[in-house]
Amino acid sequence: MRGRRLGVTALLVIGTLLTTAFGFALWAKRQALDTDNWVDTSSALLEDDEIRTAVGLFIIDRLYQSEEVEARIAAVLPPRLVQLAKPAAAGLKQVAQRNAGRILGTDAALQAWEAANRTAHNALIKLVESDFAGGDVSLQLGALFEQMAAATGLPPEAVDRLPPNVSSLEILSGEKLQSARDALDLFKTLLWILLVLTVAAFAGAIALSRDRRQTVIRVGGCLMFAGVALFAIRTLAGAAVVDALADAPNAHAVADDVWAISTSLLVAAAAGGFLFGLFLVLGGWLAGQGRRATAIRRASAYSYRERPGMVRAGLGVAILLLVIWGPVPWTRTLWGIVIFTVLAYLWLEFVRRETLEQFPDEPPPRLSVHMPWRGRGRAGELERLADLRERGVLSQAEFDQEKAALLGGGRQPAEA
């Protein structure tokens, strides 16, 4: 018996650790390998005021590395004032820096940023998954540079004369391509291994346990704990990232916002695991023999027996509302809803069968909220206890104990 309990506990602990690791792997997959998620995250980054300002300052700094700016100013100045071209360019740069965030907040700039990220990510995935020998992948920001130049009064030549490496950000170099391919293959394999081992650990714990309903509740608790652990690790990792950037003031200023946005899918994965675990806990509790759970099932017995179709339809409506709400990722995916729906209906049929065996002739529940015992002293309290016993809220033993305490005689002997 003790060995069985230790085995169940060990499997639950292992399942919890694997669930936490799987949550991180799932986040990495959805964040790094899904183009739509990549684009959504990058767009959310640019929509943040502080991040947008930082990106704008980066573009302005690179734009003013072009000698075309100073040359254009010198061309319109009188010969004796040519020496003022350089300070004039510096003044224009300050004005442009103040307006950089506003310019990048326009619809045209956001669309250019989104298009650049989508193109770069598609190229990255195709290159990593292909057999090509080499190649570089860069985020081309030429369109954003052109918009920034036009909005700040710079000539188009200022962008044309920028070196290619100035108006782009390298994402993957050809030298690191094979390493990226190896990492991708390992990652895809690891993701499936974690999923299979997690399911196997929890299924093994349920199969090994003598009280499977209670173990299902514990599995739900493990999933909820794993969700909380993901939240906690995200917070600690975010603090570490911000501290690591302490010597880089420009990056440090936006590190919190970047981390929060880039890990939003991790939050969604953690919330999804927590919600699924909560459903398991509630389902296991309602199927148990506790006083409140028994009272709920007793109140539902008549509907289970006389209107099973309506009960099933009600569950379907509840699932449909959950899909419409879509609070977590698995409620917005086909496979997630299919799995949840199958489990929900299996649970409903199990609870319905157990309830009808326990309360085969239960009459319709009384909807009246009239409480005649109020204001009638000890007699009213005894009537209230009797009503609770009839409705299954109190067992006979609990009723006798409450009655004895009310009458002031403590636990009375059976012959009394």
C-alpha positions, 0 to 999 in steps of 0.5 A: 500500500505504501509503495503504491502511494509513493509511486503515485506521488512520484508520478505526480511530481514528475508529471508536474515538472514535465508539464512546466517544461512542456509549457516553456517548450510550447511557448518557444515553438509558438513564439519562434516557429509560427510566423503569425505569432512572430508578426503579432508579437513584433507588431505589439512591440512597435505599438508600445510607446517606449519601444517605438521611441527606442526604435525610432531613435535607432533609425534616426541615429543610423540615418544621420550616419549618412554624409548626404544630410550634411551635404544637402544642408551645405548646398543650400547655405551661402558659401560663407556659412557652409561651416554651419552645415554640420551643427545644423545637421545635428540640430535637425537630428535632435528635432527628428529624435523628438518626433521619431516615436510619433512617426513610427506610430502611423499606420504606414510605419506599422504596416511596413514593420509588419511586412518586414517581419513577416518576410524575414520570418518566412525566409528564416523558416524556409532556410532552416527547414531546407537543404540549402548550403548557406545564406543570411536572413536579415530584417530589412528596414529600408521602408521604415528608413524611407518613411522616417527620412521623408517625415523629418525632411531628409532627402531620399539620397540619405537612405539610398547612400546608407550601406546595406548593413545599416538599414537592416538587422541580421537575424541568422548568418550562414555560418550558424545555419547548420547549428540552427537546423540541429537545434530545430530538429532537437527542439521538435523532437523534445516537444513531442517527448515532453508531451508524451511523457507528461501524459504518461506520468499522469495517466500512470498515477491515475491507473496506479491509484486506488482512489482514482477520482481523488488522483484526478483531482490531484492531477488537476492541482498539479496542472494548476501548480505548473501554471503558477510555476510558469508565472513565477519563473517568468517573473524571476527570469524577467528580473534577471534580464532587466538586471543583465541590461543594467549597463545598457541604459537604452536597452534597460529602459524598455527591457520590462516592456519587451519582456512582457510582450515577448512572453505574452504567449507564455502567460497564455500557456500558463493560464491554459494549463491552470484553467484545464487543471481547475476544470479537473479539480471541479469535475472530480470534486462534484463526482465525490461523496462530500456533503456539498457535492452530494447535495448538488448531485441530489438537486440534479438527479431529477433532471438527469433522469427525466431530461437527459437531453436538456442536460447534455444540450446545456453542457454543449451550450456551456462549451460553446460559450467557452469557445466564444469567450476563448480565454486561453489558447486551447479554447481557440484551437480545434484539437483543444476543444475536441479533447475538452468536449470528449472529456466533458461528456464522459464526465457528465455520463459518469456523474449522471450514472452515479447520481441516478444510482444514488438517488433513483427516485428523487423528486423535482427540486423545490425552488421555494426560498421560504424558510419557515424556521426563521424567528421561531427559536430552538424549534425553528433551528430544529426544523432547519436541521431536519430540512438540511437532512432531507436535502442530503446536506447533512447526514443522519449522524451529523444531524444527531450531533447538531441536534444534541448540541442545540439541545444542550446535552452534548452527544446523547446515548443511542437509547435516549 
